[in-house]
Amino acid sequence: MKSKQWILWLVAALAVVALMVVARGRIHFDWGVFLQQLKLADWGDIGIAVGCIYFGYVLRSMRWALLVRHNKKVPLLSLLGTQVIGFTAVALIGRVADLVRPYLVSKKTGLPISSQIAVYIVERLCDAGAMALIFSLGVLSIPQAEILKVTSHAGHLPGGALHSPQVSAFIARYGGLVLTVVGALFMVAVRVSGNAIASFFENSFGLFSKKAGQAVAEKIRTFHSGLDTMRSFSDFAAAASLSLAMWGLIALAYLEGCRAFVASHQLAEFSFSKCVLLMIASGGASIIQLPVLGWFTQIGIVAAAITGISGATPEASTACAAILLVITFLAIVPVGLIWARYEGVSLRKVSEESEQAGEEALGVADAAPEQAV
């Protein structure tokens, strides 16, 4: 397995080098101007942006504590370390470390890992809903042409933009909101009639593969058991309020990060609507996050989006994209490393353990020996 990973890393590194060589020949980029943009940036605004992101982790801790309170009451800030360490693992190791947070919460609270994976799914649904609401409100006043320009930079809907711009613009404006509503309705249905829905999917998938039907049904039942996190409207309101507040802080961090580049009037006058478009592009770039190498691809995609949105120079856009990556993704790493050392947590080890625990909780590990026979 490790040899295959090294091969993938080598291929990815060669691809990045090839892209840099091609880009260097086609795009004029002045590194002196790039450094000057960083030097003249308002670091007070950048500090405010980092503070917004840090406070967002506090809200994450409070939300997770509220989501587990029916199974075990814990202090609102007692899970802050699990969030900080978990996101540090994702930043340094990649998306394979996504289950570190539910794994650490499970170890800290003594609750089953399966229940915390369910909480993680509910948390992601809350994030998606909050993002979709903010995005939909933010892009209402943005012309269709600008939306299509940004979605093309982010790698979203390129074919649809060519064949049906109206459909692409509608999906960009409201697609996330529609998917969130569908996900929320499915979550409510599982919460009310989880066993019946699990049986329905088991029978449906069982027509093609009995094992697949059983696996899907088991995952739905696991999700159903974890949906004890929301037993009343007040539970939903608390989770939704914290999610909206957190994503409001993230949007403010993006806005402050862009406006910090006072040497570029396009960035210094960046609007909230443009900020929302930038968050869409950044979100698309971070879906598949490789460790270290993914930072540079994300900077490139976000820089292209900033240029497309604001008309800023490549040097200013790249400097801004790099700082935004630090603000929203990497600023937590020093704190996370210190916290992990204080807690005696090895990021690499806990990442591997969480992945294995997640597979076992979802029944993947049990199926593997049968496939190998």
VOPAGU-2260 file (C-alpha; in pm, 1 decimal, decimal comma):
REM VOPAGU-2260
SITE   aa  ch    i         X         Y         Z
SITE  MET   A    0       0,0       0,0       0,0
SITE  LYS   A    1     277,5     245,5      91,1
SITE  SER   A    2     460,5     176,2    -238,8
SITE  LYS   A    3     141,6     260,7    -432,5
SITE  GLN   A    4     105,7     582,0    -233,0
SITE  TRP   A    5     462,6     680,9    -319,3
SITE  ILE   A    6     388,2     617,5    -688,9
SITE  LEU   A    7      78,7     838,0    -669,2
SITE  TRP   A    8     278,0    1110,0    -493,2
SITE  LEU   A    9     548,3    1092,7    -761,4
SITE  VAL   A   10     294,7    1114,6   -1045,3
SITE  ALA   A   11     119,7    1409,2    -875,4
SITE  ALA   A   12     452,1    1587,8    -818,0
SITE  LEU   A   13     555,4    1541,3   -1181,4
SITE  ALA   A   14     215,4    1670,5   -1295,2
SITE  VAL   A   15     252,7    1983,6   -1080,7
SITE  VAL   A   16     605,4    2045,4   -1213,4
SITE  ALA   A   17     481,8    2001,6   -1572,4
SITE  LEU   A   18     199,1    2247,9   -1515,3
SITE  MET   A   19     439,7    2501,9   -1363,9
SITE  VAL   A   20     671,8    2471,0   -1666,0
SITE  VAL   A   21     383,3    2516,7   -1910,6
SITE  ALA   A   22     236,5    2806,9   -1712,0
SITE  ARG   A   23     574,6    2978,5   -1688,5
SITE  GLY   A   24     601,5    2980,2   -2065,0
SITE  ARG   A   25     250,0    3111,1   -2126,3
SITE  ILE   A   26     179,7    3346,2   -1835,2
SITE  HIS   A   27     388,0    3648,3   -1743,0
SITE  PHE   A   28     428,7    3650,4   -1366,7
SITE  ASP   A   29     641,6    3903,3   -1181,1
SITE  TRP   A   30     757,3    3756,8    -849,8
SITE  GLY   A   31     874,9    4099,2    -737,3
SITE  VAL   A   32     522,5    4236,3    -769,3
SITE  PHE   A   33     390,4    3927,7    -591,5
SITE  LEU   A   34     619,7    3988,0    -292,2
SITE  GLN   A   35     535,6    4359,6    -296,1
SITE  GLN   A   36     163,9    4275,2    -270,6
SITE  LEU   A   37     235,1    4063,7      36,6
SITE  LYS   A   38     454,5    4332,8     189,4
SITE  LEU   A   39     193,4    4606,9     147,1
SITE  ALA   A   40     -97,6    4393,1     270,6
SITE  ASP   A   41    -283,4    4509,5     581,8
SITE  TRP   A   42    -182,8    4243,1     831,7
SITE  GLY   A   43    -434,7    4378,8    1082,0
SITE  ASP   A   44    -716,3    4268,7     848,8
SITE  ILE   A   45    -545,6    3932,6     803,2
SITE  GLY   A   46    -526,0    3896,5    1181,9
SITE  ILE   A   47    -900,1    3967,1    1209,8
SITE  ALA   A   48    -965,1    3700,8     945,6
SITE  VAL   A   49    -758,2    3443,6    1135,5
SITE  GLY   A   50    -947,1    3534,3    1453,4
SITE  CYS   A   51   -1277,8    3467,1    1275,7
SITE  ILE   A   52   -1156,7    3121,6    1171,8
SITE  TYR   A   53   -1031,8    3044,8    1522,3
SITE  PHE   A   54   -1365,7    3144,5    1674,4
SITE  GLY   A   55   -1533,0    2920,8    1417,3
SITE  TYR   A   56   -1359,5    2620,9    1577,7
SITE  VAL   A   57   -1509,7    2723,4    1911,6
SITE  LEU   A   58   -1855,5    2716,9    1752,3
SITE  ARG   A   59   -1779,1    2374,8    1602,1
SITE  SER   A   60   -1695,5    2243,1    1947,8
SITE  MET   A   61   -2017,1    2385,4    2090,9
SITE  ARG   A   62   -2223,8    2237,6    1808,1
SITE  TRP   A   63   -2075,9    1890,1    1848,2
SITE  ALA   A   64   -2132,1    1901,9    2224,0
SITE  LEU   A   65   -2498,0    1993,2    2162,7
SITE  LEU   A   66   -2536,5    1712,8    1909,5
SITE  VAL   A   67   -2417,3    1447,0    2157,4
SITE  ARG   A   68   -2590,3    1583,3    2468,3
SITE  HIS   A   69   -2879,1    1334,3    2452,4
SITE  ASN   A   70   -2630,6    1047,5    2469,6
SITE  LYS   A   71   -2381,6    1211,3    2702,5
SITE  LYS   A   72   -2366,7    1561,8    2843,1
SITE  VAL   A   73   -2025,8    1723,5    2802,0
SITE  PRO   A   74   -1911,0    2083,9    2856,6
SITE  LEU   A   75   -1956,3    2296,6    2545,7
SITE  LEU   A   76   -1585,1    2362,7    2501,0
SITE  SER   A   77   -1457,5    2022,1    2610,9
SITE  LEU   A   78   -1441,5    1898,7    2248,2
SITE  LEU   A   79   -1245,6    2196,7    2115,8
SITE  GLY   A   80    -922,3    1997,5    2108,4
SITE  THR   A   81   -1078,6    1722,2    1896,3
SITE  GLN   A   82   -1184,0    1981,5    1637,3
SITE  VAL   A   83    -848,1    2160,5    1629,3
SITE  ILE   A   84    -645,5    1838,2    1609,1
SITE  GLY   A   85    -884,7    1688,2    1353,9
SITE  PHE   A   86    -861,5    1980,6    1112,3
SITE  THR   A   87    -485,0    1993,5    1159,4
SITE  ALA   A   88    -471,0    1629,4    1049,3
SITE  VAL   A   89    -677,0    1708,7     738,6
SITE  ALA   A   90    -449,9    2003,2     652,8
SITE  LEU   A   91    -131,4    1796,9     680,9
SITE  ILE   A   92    -245,4    1448,7     574,8
SITE  GLY   A   93    -540,1    1515,7     344,4
SITE  ARG   A   94    -906,3    1418,2     327,7
SITE  VAL   A   95    -826,4    1062,9     440,0
SITE  ALA   A   96    -803,5    1214,5     789,9
SITE  ASP   A   97   -1166,0    1335,0     788,0
SITE  LEU   A   98   -1268,4    1072,2    1044,0
SITE  VAL   A   99   -1009,4    1186,2    1298,8
SITE  ARG   A  100   -1259,7    1420,0    1463,4
SITE  PRO   A  101   -1537,2    1162,3    1524,5
SITE  TYR   A  102   -1270,5     911,0    1631,6
SITE  LEU   A  103   -1119,2    1150,0    1887,5
SITE  VAL   A  104   -1463,9    1247,6    2016,7
SITE  SER   A  105   -1549,1     878,7    2054,3
SITE  LYS   A  106   -1233,2     818,2    2256,4
SITE  LYS   A  107   -1286,2    1127,7    2470,0
SITE  THR   A  108   -1653,3    1065,5    2549,9
SITE  GLY   A  109   -1661,6     684,5    2546,8
SITE  LEU   A  110   -1943,7     688,2    2288,7
SITE  PRO   A  111   -1941,5     438,4    1997,0
SITE  ILE   A  112   -1752,6     550,2    1686,7
SITE  SER   A  113   -2058,2     468,0    1473,9
SITE  SER   A  114   -2265,9     723,8    1665,9
SITE  GLN   A  115   -1997,9     989,3    1616,7
SITE  ILE   A  116   -1974,9     917,9    1244,1
SITE  ALA   A  117   -2350,1     981,7    1237,2
SITE  VAL   A  118   -2292,0    1309,5    1422,3
SITE  TYR   A  119   -2023,0    1393,8    1165,3
SITE  ILE   A  120   -2276,2    1336,4     883,4
SITE  VAL   A  121   -2535,0    1554,5    1059,6
SITE  GLU   A  122   -2267,6    1820,1    1110,3
SITE  ARG   A  123   -2183,3    1813,2     739,1
SITE  LEU   A  124   -2551,2    1850,3     651,4
SITE  CYS   A  125   -2569,8    2153,4     880,6
SITE  ASP   A  126   -2260,1    2297,0     710,1
SITE  ALA   A  127   -2407,9    2236,2     365,9
SITE  GLY   A  128   -2735,1    2400,9     463,7
SITE  ALA   A  129   -2566,7    2707,7     610,5
SITE  MET   A  130   -2333,8    2742,7     312,0
SITE  ALA   A  131   -2616,8    2698,1      63,7
SITE  LEU   A  132   -2828,3    2964,0     234,1
SITE  ILE   A  133   -2543,1    3216,0     248,3
SITE  PHE   A  134   -2437,4    3139,6    -109,7
SITE  SER   A  135   -2791,3    3164,6    -248,8
SITE  LEU   A  136   -2849,4    3499,8     -78,1
SITE  GLY   A  137   -2509,4    3629,9    -183,2
SITE  VAL   A  138   -2535,3    3546,8    -554,4
SITE  LEU   A  139   -2888,6    3683,7    -608,8
SITE  SER   A  140   -2750,7    4019,3    -724,1
SITE  ILE   A  141   -2464,7    3876,8    -932,5
SITE  PRO   A  142   -2502,5    3871,3   -1313,9
SITE  GLN   A  143   -2522,4    3531,9   -1482,0
SITE  ALA   A  144   -2203,1    3592,4   -1682,3
SITE  GLU   A  145   -1994,8    3637,7   -1366,9
SITE  ILE   A  146   -2137,1    3320,2   -1210,4
SITE  LEU   A  147   -2049,6    3115,2   -1518,7
SITE  LYS   A  148   -1700,5    3264,5   -1527,1
SITE  VAL   A  149   -1634,5    3157,8   -1166,8
SITE  THR   A  150   -1785,2    2810,3   -1201,4
SITE  SER   A  151   -1561,9    2751,4   -1503,3
SITE  HIS   A  152   -1253,8    2844,6   -1295,0
SITE  ALA   A  153   -1366,9    2612,7   -1017,6
SITE  GLY   A  154   -1413,4    2323,4   -1256,4
SITE  HIS   A  155   -1791,9    2312,7   -1207,8
SITE  LEU   A  156   -2039,2    2250,9   -1487,8
SITE  PRO   A  157   -1811,5    2336,3   -1782,7
SITE  GLY   A  158   -2020,2    2136,5   -2029,4
SITE  GLY   A  159   -2346,4    2280,0   -1899,6
SITE  ALA   A  160   -2210,2    2632,2   -1931,8
SITE  LEU   A  161   -2148,9    2574,7   -2300,8
SITE  HIS   A  162   -2479,6    2405,8   -2383,7
SITE  SER   A  163   -2722,6    2571,8   -2141,7
SITE  PRO   A  164   -2593,9    2878,6   -1955,3
SITE  GLN   A  165   -2935,3    2928,5   -1791,2
SITE  VAL   A  166   -2929,8    2578,9   -1640,3
SITE  SER   A  167   -2570,9    2620,7   -1521,7
SITE  ALA   A  168   -2646,3    2956,9   -1362,2
SITE  PHE   A  169   -2954,7    2815,0   -1189,4
SITE  ILE   A  170   -2754,8    2520,7   -1053,5
SITE  ALA   A  171   -2478,4    2754,1    -935,6
SITE  ARG   A  172   -2731,1    2981,4    -762,1
SITE  TYR   A  173   -2965,3    2725,6    -610,8
SITE  GLY   A  174   -2810,8    2380,0    -662,0
SITE  GLY   A  175   -2656,2    2364,7    -316,9
SITE  LEU   A  176   -2979,5    2480,0    -156,1
SITE  VAL   A  177   -3184,5    2217,9    -344,0
SITE  LEU   A  178   -2943,5    1939,2    -250,3
SITE  THR   A  179   -2947,4    2054,4     111,5
SITE  VAL   A  180   -3328,5    2048,5     122,2
SITE  VAL   A  181   -3326,6    1698,8     -28,9
SITE  GLY   A  182   -3065,3    1587,8     224,0
SITE  ALA   A  183   -3260,9    1741,0     511,3
SITE  LEU   A  184   -3582,1    1566,7     399,6
SITE  PHE   A  185   -3395,8    1236,5     376,1
SITE  MET   A  186   -3251,5    1294,7     723,4
SITE  VAL   A  187   -3599,3    1361,4     865,0
SITE  ALA   A  188   -3735,1    1050,7     691,5
SITE  VAL   A  189   -3455,1     835,6     836,8
SITE  ARG   A  190   -3510,9     987,4    1180,0
SITE  VAL   A  191   -3884,8     906,8    1170,4
SITE  SER   A  192   -3882,7     572,1     983,2
SITE  GLY   A  193   -3520,9     459,4     968,8
SITE  ASN   A  194   -3587,0      85,8     982,9
SITE  ALA   A  195   -3851,6     101,1     710,9
SITE  ILE   A  196   -3624,3     303,1     481,4
SITE  ALA   A  197   -3333,6      65,2     550,6
SITE  SER   A  198   -3552,8    -232,1     458,3
SITE  PHE   A  199   -3668,1     -57,7     139,6
SITE  PHE   A  200   -3310,7       7,9      23,7
SITE  GLU   A  201   -3201,7    -340,6     129,3
SITE  ASN   A  202   -3473,9    -497,8     -86,3
SITE  SER   A  203   -3410,0    -258,2    -377,0
SITE  PHE   A  204   -3032,2    -307,1    -389,2
SITE  GLY   A  205   -3082,1    -674,8    -305,0
SITE  LEU   A  206   -3232,6    -727,9    -648,8
SITE  PHE   A  207   -2882,4    -675,2    -789,8
SITE  SER   A  208   -2660,6    -777,3    -497,6
SITE  LYS   A  209   -2767,0    -914,5    -161,4
SITE  LYS   A  210   -2442,2    -800,9       2,5
SITE  ALA   A  211   -2479,2    -448,8    -136,7
SITE  GLY   A  212   -2835,2    -429,1      -6,5
SITE  GLN   A  213   -2729,5    -541,4     339,5
SITE  ALA   A  214   -2437,3    -295,3     343,8
SITE  VAL   A  215   -2658,0       1,3     244,4
SITE  ALA   A  216   -2923,7     -95,6     497,9
SITE  GLU   A  217   -2664,9    -125,5     774,9
SITE  LYS   A  218   -2530,8     220,9     699,4
SITE  ILE   A  219   -2880,8     369,3     710,5
SITE  ARG   A  220   -2951,6     196,8    1043,3
SITE  THR   A  221   -2621,4     329,6    1179,8
SITE  PHE   A  222   -2717,3     677,9    1063,6
SITE  HIS   A  223   -3063,1     636,5    1218,0
SITE  SER   A  224   -2914,7     544,7    1555,3
SITE  GLY   A  225   -2698,7     855,8    1547,4
SITE  LEU   A  226   -2988,4    1087,2    1466,0
SITE  ASP   A  227   -3082,9    1089,6    1831,5
SITE  THR   A  228   -2875,5    1407,8    1817,4
SITE  MET   A  229   -3187,7    1599,4    1713,5
SITE  ARG   A  230   -3499,9    1517,2    1911,5
SITE  SER   A  231   -3680,7    1848,6    1900,1
SITE  PHE   A  232   -3709,8    2173,1    1709,2
SITE  SER   A  233   -3490,1    2343,0    1969,6
SITE  ASP   A  234   -3210,5    2095,7    1889,6
SITE  PHE   A  235   -3242,4    2179,0    1520,2
SITE  ALA   A  236   -3257,9    2553,6    1587,1
SITE  ALA   A  237   -2944,4    2544,1    1803,7
SITE  ALA   A  238   -2745,1    2347,3    1545,5
SITE  ALA   A  239   -2868,6    2567,6    1259,9
SITE  SER   A  240   -2789,9    2890,1    1447,5
SITE  LEU   A  241   -2436,8    2779,8    1530,7
SITE  SER   A  242   -2382,3    2666,6    1171,0
SITE  LEU   A  243   -2500,0    2998,2    1025,9
SITE  ALA   A  244   -2286,8    3193,4    1273,2
SITE  MET   A  245   -1981,9    2983,6    1190,9
SITE  TRP   A  246   -2018,7    3021,7     814,8
SITE  GLY   A  247   -2088,5    3389,6     857,6
SITE  LEU   A  248   -1749,3    3414,8    1030,0
SITE  ILE   A  249   -1585,7    3218,8     747,5
SITE  ALA   A  250   -1738,4    3455,7     490,1
SITE  LEU   A  251   -1609,3    3751,7     692,5
SITE  ALA   A  252   -1263,6    3591,8     701,5
SITE  TYR   A  253   -1263,8    3565,2     321,0
SITE  LEU   A  254   -1378,2    3925,8     288,1
SITE  GLU   A  255   -1116,1    4061,9     529,0
SITE  GLY   A  256    -846,8    3849,0     364,8
SITE  CYS   A  257    -922,9    3992,4      21,3
SITE  ARG   A  258    -960,2    4351,7     135,2
SITE  ALA   A  259    -625,0    4328,0     315,6
SITE  PHE   A  260    -451,3    4369,5     -21,8
SITE  VAL   A  261    -477,3    4746,4     -28,0
SITE  ALA   A  262    -220,0    4780,5    -308,3
SITE  SER   A  263    -476,3    4632,9    -547,7
SITE  HIS   A  264    -788,7    4850,0    -570,6
SITE  GLN   A  265    -984,7    4555,4    -716,0
SITE  LEU   A  266    -920,0    4354,7    -398,3
SITE  ALA   A  267    -940,4    4648,1    -156,8
SITE  GLU   A  268   -1295,1    4712,2    -284,8
SITE  PHE   A  269   -1399,3    4345,7    -287,5
SITE  SER   A  270   -1774,6    4309,2    -224,1
SITE  PHE   A  271   -1964,8    4049,0     -22,9
SITE  SER   A  272   -2129,9    3909,8    -337,4
SITE  LYS   A  273   -1791,2    3858,3    -500,0
SITE  CYS   A  274   -1670,5    3702,2    -176,3
SITE  VAL   A  275   -1951,2    3445,2    -197,3
SITE  LEU   A  276   -1849,4    3357,4    -553,4
SITE  LEU   A  277   -1491,5    3315,6    -436,0
SITE  MET   A  278   -1603,5    3081,9    -157,4
SITE  ILE   A  279   -1783,3    2868,7    -416,5
SITE  ALA   A  280   -1464,7    2842,5    -622,0
SITE  SER   A  281   -1253,6    2772,2    -313,0
SITE  GLY   A  282   -1496,6    2506,0    -193,2
SITE  GLY   A  283   -1477,9    2328,9    -527,4
SITE  ALA   A  284   -1098,3    2339,8    -520,6
SITE  SER   A  285   -1079,0    2185,8    -172,3
SITE  ILE   A  286   -1308,9    1885,6    -227,7
SITE  ILE   A  287   -1016,0    1660,4    -318,5
SITE  GLN   A  288    -734,9    1782,4     -94,9
SITE  LEU   A  289    -393,0    1622,1    -131,9
SITE  PRO   A  290    -145,8    1693,7     146,7
SITE  VAL   A  291      99,5    1976,1      62,2
SITE  LEU   A  292      68,3    1937,9    -317,5
SITE  GLY   A  293    -300,6    2017,7    -291,8
SITE  TRP   A  294    -216,7    2352,4    -134,1
SITE  PHE   A  295     -54,8    2471,9    -456,6
SITE  THR   A  296    -332,3    2347,1    -683,9
SITE  GLN   A  297    -584,2    2517,9    -457,8
SITE  ILE   A  298    -388,0    2843,9    -470,7
SITE  GLY   A  299    -383,0    2823,9    -849,5
SITE  ILE   A  300    -756,9    2761,1    -881,1
SITE  VAL   A  301    -852,2    3029,3    -629,2
SITE  ALA   A  302    -612,0    3280,2    -787,3
SITE  ALA   A  303    -772,5    3220,9   -1128,0
SITE  ALA   A  304   -1115,0    3271,5    -971,8
SITE  ILE   A  305   -1006,6    3597,0    -803,2
SITE  THR   A  306    -876,2    3729,9   -1134,7
SITE  GLY   A  307   -1198,8    3629,2   -1307,8
SITE  ILE   A  308   -1417,9    3785,6   -1038,9
SITE  SER   A  309   -1233,7    4109,4    -970,4
SITE  GLY   A  310    -998,0    4166,5   -1261,1
SITE  ALA   A  311    -698,6    4184,8   -1026,9
SITE  THR   A  312    -352,0    4112,9   -1165,1
SITE  PRO   A  313    -218,0    3753,5   -1148,9
SITE  GLU   A  314      38,8    3862,7    -888,4
SITE  ALA   A  315    -221,0    4020,1    -658,4
SITE  SER   A  316    -463,5    3730,5    -708,7
SITE  THR   A  317    -196,7    3471,0    -631,7
SITE  ALA   A  318     -81,4    3656,0    -321,3
SITE  CYS   A  319    -441,4    3682,3    -203,6
SITE  ALA   A  320    -509,7    3313,2    -276,4
SITE  ALA   A  321    -200,9    3209,0     -80,6
SITE  ILE   A  322    -300,7    3419,6     219,6
SITE  LEU   A  323    -657,7    3287,3     205,7
SITE  LEU   A  324    -521,6    2932,2     216,7
SITE  VAL   A  325    -318,7    3023,1     525,0
SITE  ILE   A  326    -615,3    3197,5     690,2
SITE  THR   A  327    -883,3    2937,0     627,8
SITE  PHE   A  328    -683,2    2614,9     623,1
SITE  LEU   A  329    -330,3    2633,5     758,1
SITE  ALA   A  330    -354,4    2887,5    1042,1
SITE  ILE   A  331    -483,0    2619,6    1277,2
SITE  VAL   A  332    -184,7    2387,5    1214,0
SITE  PRO   A  333      58,3    2535,9    1474,7
SITE  VAL   A  334    -211,3    2530,4    1743,0
SITE  GLY   A  335    -315,9    2179,5    1640,3
SITE  LEU   A  336      39,2    2044,1    1652,8
SITE  ILE   A  337      95,4    2191,7    1998,9
SITE  TRP   A  338    -240,4    2060,5    2121,6
SITE  ALA   A  339    -172,1    1713,2    1976,3
SITE  ARG   A  340     165,7    1700,0    2148,1
SITE  TYR   A  341       7,5    1808,2    2476,7
SITE  GLU   A  342    -258,5    1536,9    2441,7
SITE  GLY   A  343      -0,8    1275,4    2332,6
SITE  VAL   A  344    -169,3    1228,9    1993,7
SITE  SER   A  345      23,0    1119,0    1683,3
SITE  LEU   A  346    -153,6    1263,4    1378,4
SITE  ARG   A  347     -34,7     987,6    1146,1
SITE  LYS   A  348    -130,2     712,8    1389,5
SITE  VAL   A  349    -467,3     857,3    1480,7
SITE  SER   A  350    -544,5     906,2    1110,4
SITE  GLU   A  351    -481,0     539,4    1037,7
SITE  GLU   A  352    -672,5     427,6    1347,8
SITE  SER   A  353    -972,2     646,7    1263,8
SITE  GLU   A  354    -985,2     515,3     907,2
SITE  GLN   A  355    -978,5     155,4    1029,1
SITE  ALA   A  356   -1235,3     224,5    1301,4
SITE  GLY   A  357   -1461,2     392,4    1047,7
SITE  GLU   A  358   -1443,1      94,2     812,2
SITE  GLU   A  359   -1523,9    -145,3    1093,7
SITE  ALA   A  360   -1812,3      70,2    1215,0
SITE  LEU   A  361   -1965,5      83,2     868,4
SITE  GLY   A  362   -1918,5    -285,9     802,2
SITE  VAL   A  363   -1651,1    -250,0     533,4
SITE  ALA   A  364   -1390,9    -451,2     719,4
SITE  ASP   A  365   -1628,3    -746,2     758,4
SITE  ALA   A  366   -1692,0    -761,6     384,5
SITE  ALA   A  367   -1326,2    -756,2     281,3
SITE  PRO   A  368   -1232,1   -1118,8     374,8
SITE  GLU   A  369   -1532,9   -1253,1     180,2
SITE  GLN   A  370   -1426,5   -1061,7    -132,2
SITE  ALA   A  371   -1072,7   -1196,8    -104,9
SITE  VAL   A  372   -1182,5   -1563,0     -91,9
